[in-house]
Amino acid sequence: MADLKIRVFKNAEAEPETTVTIPGGILKVARKLIPKQAVAALQDKGIDVDELINLSMNPEVKGTIVVIEEHNKNEKVEIALE
C-alpha cells in the first residue's frame, strides 16, 4: 500500500509549509481518525477520501493524484500516493 502525502505550499514556495503523511498500512484505520472537518474540507474540494484509500491499495497507482491551487489564498495543496 502506498503512503498518502498531503503537502501544503504557501506563496509559491518550492518547499511545503506543511506535510502530512499517513502510512498506507494504517490508512484504512486512519480514515476513522481523520477529523470530520478535514474530510468535509476535502469533499468541498471534490476529493473523496474513501476513494483515495481505495487507490492507495493499488500498487500500480503512485504519484500526484490531485493539485488544488487557491490563487486568492496563495496556497497550493498537493495530494500524492508514494
Residue, then its C-alpha position, 0 to 999 in steps of 0.5 A: m500500500a502506498d503512503l498518502k502525502i498531503r503537502v501544503f505550499k504557501n506563496a509559491e514556495a518550492e518547499p511545503e509549509t506543511t506535510v502530512t503523511i499517513p502510512g498506507g498500512i494504517l490508512k484504512v484505520a486512519r480514515k476513522l481518525i481523520p477529523k470530520q472537518a478535514v474530510a468535509a474540507l476535502q469533499d468541498k474540494g471534490i476529493d473523496v477520501d474513501e476513494l483515495i484509500n481505495l487507490s492507495m491499495n493499488p500498487e500500480v497507482k503512485g504519484t500526484i493524484v490531485v493539485i488544488e491551487e487557491h490563487n486568492k489564498n496563495e496556497k497550493v495543496e498537493i495530494a500524492l500516493e508514494 
